[in-house]
């Protein structure tokens, strides 16, 4: 067949949208860089601002407010179009960066991070909406491939570059530099999203009187999740036994509030889609809850500089990218359920290995090696969890289930960071490095989550998209579990 060369061919449609694609790519690169950069420089920030007690809060807080941003942006975009939420999200993200970069005290930096997380959650959702509305379906795989590529370069050079910026110009420019660059990257997108209106109701069915109420309830639940996670972080500031009471209560409230935002049965690890969401929540909590302590330990215990401490993150990011490519090339030769099992076990090896390295006082390179294994596990496991998510979702539920997947990511990581922060401070980690105890406890908490992910992994099942036509469906779940 002769390739089409008119204006309706995929290549022609892509060329017509190149400016938008470049702007999206640049924005995602900056968001990715900021994520890796802040993890690298935060040990220095906590030391300079005397904010070790709020170290974990600086990571968990943005994830918590990001959940609110995701839910608000989804409802806002459906009813009014993505232009207004995109502009508001970018503005909040930039303001948060400016506040964090100019903070003279750790609580002020945390406030900036909260605003940054809220804006980032809004931007993430509106970018997906913009792709769905501005690009025909034939171009969606190409756009998302660009998004994946946009995370690779920052994951490799981001930690080292952030450390270099912090050493040469000061840690503040890690925040302020990104804020300056986000604006020119976002401006071209404003013109694109301004022309995208709300969902055409004929395409999705008639609007019901319950839809606004449902959206409002979801926003309310997301706010309660964020409040509970923030309260959990603050539990470390209270004396026992109140700190324990607040911590347990906050965890229970956060999980109860997250339940209506997730597919039915997710918190029970039901077979199929619920198992996918549960595994995602536990896996994200294990990996991201432990990751922030890797550069911190290299700086505090081993005396590495900020630039060098990013090595552990860079090698893990390279392993994540490489493992993701390998599992993609294997395709159907590697069952997704098998890949998830392998990935969760590798993350468990990495997190438990980090605890063992810390307990035994092994050299820094051993920590880098085990954490690299954890990154490989995320590359294999998280990629196939996305495949399983779509495999278990009916077309009408793909958007909502994808949102639930992002929420599980954020809630799992936020709760893990909050819990590790509580035990870290309780063990004396806020007083600087005196012994390995605080780090061992932080890694131990995340190892328990990783063990949970490995145990739940078989529950992800095998959707019909990966079963031979004559294969029985024993042990599988419905094609899509509704969110209640």
N, C-alpha and C positions, 0 to 999 in steps of 0.2 A: 504494500500500500504506500502511495506517495504521501510524504508528510505534508500537512496543511501549512501554508505559508501566509494565509490571510490573517486578518486581525483577530480571528477567533481561535487560532491555534494556541496551545499552552505557552509556547515560547513568546508569541506576540503579546498575549495577555500578561505574561510575567514582565516583559519589557515595559509595558504601559504602566506598571506599578513599581518600577524599580526604586523610585525616590522613597516611596512608603516602605519598601522592604529594607532599604539601607538605613532609614531612620529607626525602624523597629530593631534591626540588628544592633545598631549603635546603642540604643536604649537598654537592650537586654545585656549587652557587654558591660555597660556601666553598672547595672544592678548586680550582675554576677561579680564584677570586680569588687564592688562595695562589700558584698557578702564575705568574700575570702579575705579582703583587706582588713576589715574590722576584727575578724577572728584573730588575725596576726598581731595587730597593734594593741588589742585590748589589755594584755598583761601590762604593757607600759602605761596605758591610760589609767588602769586601776591603781598602779603604783604612784603615778604623778598626782592623781586626784584623791589619793587615800580612800579608794572606794572598793576595797576587796570584798566587803560585805555585799555589795551590789553587783559583783562581777557577773554572776549568772543571770541576774535580773536584766542586765543590759542586753542579753541575748533572748531571754524568754519573753520579755515585755513586748518587743516588736512582733514576735510570732503571735502573741495573744491578740494584740490590736489588729494584726493582719487578718485574723479570722473575721473580725467585725467588718473590715474593709471589703473582704471578698463577698460576704453576704449582702452588704449594702450596695456594692457595685453591681451585683447580678440583678437585683430587683430594680435598681435605678436605670440600668442600661436597657432592660426589657421594656420599661414603661416610657422612658424619655429618649432613648438612644445613648450611645457611649460618649458623646462629646463632652457633656458637662461633668460626668464622673471622671473622665480621663483628665481634664484640666484640673479638677479639684484634687485628684490623687497625685498628680505631678507636683502641684503647689505644696501639698502637705509633705511629700517626700523631700522636696528641696528645703522647706522650712525646718524639717526635722534634722537634716544634715547640717544646716547652718547653726542651729541651736547646739547640736552635739559638738560641732567643731569649735564653737566659741565658748563652751562651758568652762567655768572656773571651778565647779564642784561636781562630784559624781551624780548627785540627784538631778542636777540640771541636764547633764548628759543623758541620763535615763529618760527624762521627759522628751528630749529631742528624739531619742530612739523610739519612744512610743508613737510620736507623730509620724516618724519615718515608716514604721511598720504599718500604721493605718493607711498611709498614702500608698505604700508599696502593694498592699493587698488590693486596693482599688485599681491600681495600674495593671497588675497582673491579670485581673479579670477583664478589664476593658480592652486590653491587647488581644485577648482571645476572642472577644466579641467583635473587635475590628477585623480580625482575620476572617471570622465566619461571614461577616457582612460585606467586606471589601474584596475578598478573593473568592473565585468560583471553587467548588469542591476539588476540581482537578489539580489545583495549585496548593491545596492545604498540606499535602505531604512535603512539598518543597519548602513551604514557609516554616513548618515545624522542624525540618532538617536544619534550616538556618538558625532557628532558635537553639537547637542542640549544639550546633557549632559555636554559637555565640558564648556558650558556657565553657568551651574547651580552653581557649586562650587565657581568660582570666584565671581559670583553675590552675594553669601551669605557671604563669608569670605573676599572677596577682599577689600571692603571699610574699614573694621575694621583692616585688616592686613596692608593695606597701611598706615592707620593712625598710627598704632603701629610702623611701620618701620620709618615713618617720625618723630615720637616723640623720638625714640631711636637712630636711625642712621642718621637721616636727610632726608629731602624730596628728595635729589638728588638720593638716592639709590632706590627710587621707579622707576626711569628711568634706572639707571645704572644696577640694579639687573636684570631687565627684559632683557636688552641688553646682559648681560652675559649668561643668560639661553636660549635665542633664538637660539644661534649658535649651541649648541649640539642637540637641537630639530630639527633643519633644516637640519643638515648634512645627517642623514639617508634618508631624502626625496630626496636629490640631486641625490642619486644613482637610485631612482625609476623614477624620472621625466626625467633623462638623457636618459632613454631608450624609452621615449614616443615621437614619431615623430609628424609631422604636420598632419592635417586632410587628410585622403585619399580622393582625389577628387571624386572617383567613388561613394563614400558613400554619398556625399552631392550634386552631380551634377557638371557639367563642370564649370571651372573657367571662368569668363568673364573679359573683359578688364576693366570693371567699378569697380570691387571689390577693387583693390588698391586705386582707387580714392575715393570710398565710405568710406573706412577705414580712409583715410587721412582726409576727411571732418569731420568724426565723432570725430577724435582726435582734429581737429581744433575747433569744437563746444565745446568740453569738456574743452579745454584750455580757451576759452572765458568765459565759466561758472565760472571757477576757478578765472579768473582775475576779473570778475564782483563781485563775493562774497568777494574777498580780498579788492577790492575798497570800497565795502559797509562797511567793517570793519574799514577801514581807514577814512571813512567819519566822524567818531566821533572825529577825531583829527583836523578837520577843523572848523573855526568859522562860525556861521550862517550868511547869508542864504546858503553859499556854501555847508555846511554839508548836508542840506536838498536836495539841487539840486543833489549832488553826490549820496546820498542815493537812491532817487527816480530813477535816471538814472540807477544806478547799479542793482536795483531790476528788472527793465524792461529788461535790457540787459541780465541778468542771466536767466530770464524766456524765453526770445526769443531764447537764445542759447541752452537752455535745450529742447526746443520743438522738434528739429530734432532727439534727443536722446530718445524720448518717443513715445508711440503709438499715432497715429493720434487721435485728439480729447481729449487728456489727460488734457490739460490746460483748456478745456471747460467742463470737467467733463461729457463727453458723457456717455451714458448707457453702461453697460458691462465692458469690459477691461479698457477703458479710465477712467471710474468711479473708478475702483479699484486702478489705478495708482494715480489719484488725491487724493483719500482718504488716500492712503499711504503717499503721500507727505505732506499733511496737518497734519496727525496724528503724523508723525515723527517730524515735525517742532514743533508742540505743546508740545509733551512730552520732547524731548531732548533739546528744547530751554528753557524750564522751569527747567529741572532737575539740570542743573549746578548751579542754584541759590539756591537750597535747602540747600546743605551743607554750601554754602557761607553765607546764612542768619543765619543758626544755629551758625556759628562761630562768625559773626560780631554782630548780635543782642543779641543772647542768651549766648554768651561766652563759647560755647561748645569747647572742644578740637578737634583736627583733628581726633582722633580715634572715639570719640563719634559722631561726625558729620556725619560719614558714616552710622549711624543707619538708617537715612531716605532712603538712597539708598538701604541698605540691605533688609529692610522690603518691599520696592517696588519691588525689584528683586525676593524676595520669593513669593510675590503675583503674579507677572508676571508668574513665573514658575508654581505655583499652579493652577492659572486660565487656563494656557495653557494645563495642564494635564486634568483638568476637561472638557474643551471643546473637547479635544481629545476623552475622554471616552464617551461623549454624542454622538459623531459621527453624523449620519444622523438625530438623534432626535432633533438636534438644527440646523436649517438652517443657512448657512454661512452668508446670508444677515442679519438675525436677530442677529447673534453673532457680526457682525461688528457694527450694530446699538448700541448694548449694550456696546461694547468696547469703541466706540467713546464717548458715553455719560459719561461713567465712567472716561475717561481721562479729559473730560470737567469738571466734578465734581471735580476732583483732582486739575487741574490747577486753576480753578475759586476759589476753596476752599483755595488754597495756597495764592491767592490774598486777600481773605477775612480774613484769619488768620493774614496776615501781616497788613492789614488796621486796624483791630480791636485790634491788639496787643495781640492776644491769645497766650497761652504758647506754648513752642516748641513741646510738645507731639501732639498738635493739627495739626501742620504742618506735622509731621510724619504720622499721621493717614490719612489725606487727600491725601498725596502723595502715600501712600500704595494703596489707591483706584485707583489712576491713573495707578500704576503698574499692578493691576488686569485688568484694561481696555486694556492695551497693550497686556497682555497675551491672552485675548480673541480675540481682534480685529486683531492684526498682524498675528496670526496663521491662522485665517480664510481668511484674505486677500491673504495669500500664496495659500490656497486651491482654492480660486476664480481665482487667476492668472492662475493657471494651467488649471482650468475648462474652462476658456475663450480662452485658447491658443491651436491652432492646433499643433501637434507634431513638425512640422518643425519650429515653431516659439517659442517653449518653452525656448530655450537658450537665444534668443534675448530679449524676453519679461521678462525673469528673470533678465537679465542685466538691462533692463529699470526699473524694480522694485527696484534694488539696487541703481540705479542712483537717482530715485525719493526719496528714503530714505535719501541719502546723501545731495541732493540739498535742500530738505525740511528742514532738520536739520541745514544745513549750513546757509541758508537764515534766519531762525528763530534766530539762535545764533547771526548772524550779526546784525539783526534788534534790538534784545534785548540789544546788546552791545551798539548800537548807543543811544537808549533811556536811558539806564542805566547811561552812561557817561554824556549825556546831562542834566540829572537830578541831577548830582553831586555825583554819585556813586563812582567815582574815588577818592574822598576825604575821603573815609572811611565811616563807618556808622554814620550818623548824624540824619537821620530820615528814615521812611519806604518808602518814595517816589520812589527812584530808583528801589527798589525791586517790589513795587506795579506795576509800569509801565512795568517792564520786564514780570511779570506774566500776566498783562493785554494783552500785545501783543500776548502771547502764548494762552491765553484764546480765543482770536478772531480766531486764527487758529484752536483751538479745536472745536469751534462753527461751523466753516466752515466744518471740517471733519464730525461732526455729521449731518450737513445739507446735505452733499454730499453722506453720507453712503447709503441711499436707491438706489442710482444710480448704485451700484455695480451689481444689477440684480441677476438673478438666471440662471446659465448656464445649459445646457442640462444634465450635469453630476449629477445635483441635482433635476431635474424635473422628475415627473412620465412620462412614455411614452405617455400618452394621455393628458398631460397638455399643454395648449396653450402657445405660446411663446410671448405673448403680453408684450411689454415694455422691451424686451431683445435686445441685440445687436448681431453683427456678432461673430462667434466663435473666431475670432482672428482679431484684428485691426493692420494693418501693421505699422511699424515705418517709418516715412518719414523724 
